[in-house]
Amino acid sequence: MKELKTSEFKKEIADFKGLAVVDFWAAWCGPCHMLSPVILEVAKEFEKDVNIKFFKVNVDLEGDLAITYMVQSIPTVKFFKDGKVVDEFVGVVGKEKIKSIIEKYASKCFNICGIGTW
């Protein structure tokens, strides 16, 4: 999963026509380390879908992004559809919760074409 820098945000998220899942985290955050393998597992399940991307943002290194998107606690995961935040959660959640949010906002083709594992 790509570590996103502030300078890359516009190209990778704001201009992206699709669903982007962004994990705001920090190296010192215990719950972030608990959530990370869950998100990686979900990302692997969706790696063939070009309309869904997964990123990480280190809030200590990219504080401007954390401020812009009002990240007050970590881990925070935000879901961007066509460059706009459409959903989010704070804290550690299970794989099924993350997949259900993705399913809610994924493109119609994703569901119709039978890509993925619901």
Secondary structure, 3 states (H helix, E strand, C coil): CEECCHHHHHHHHHCCCCEEEEEEECCCCHHHHHHHHHHHHHHHHCCCCCCEEEEEEECCCCHHHHHHCCCCCCCEEEEEECCEEEEEEECCCCHHHHHHHHHHHCCHHHHHCCCCCC
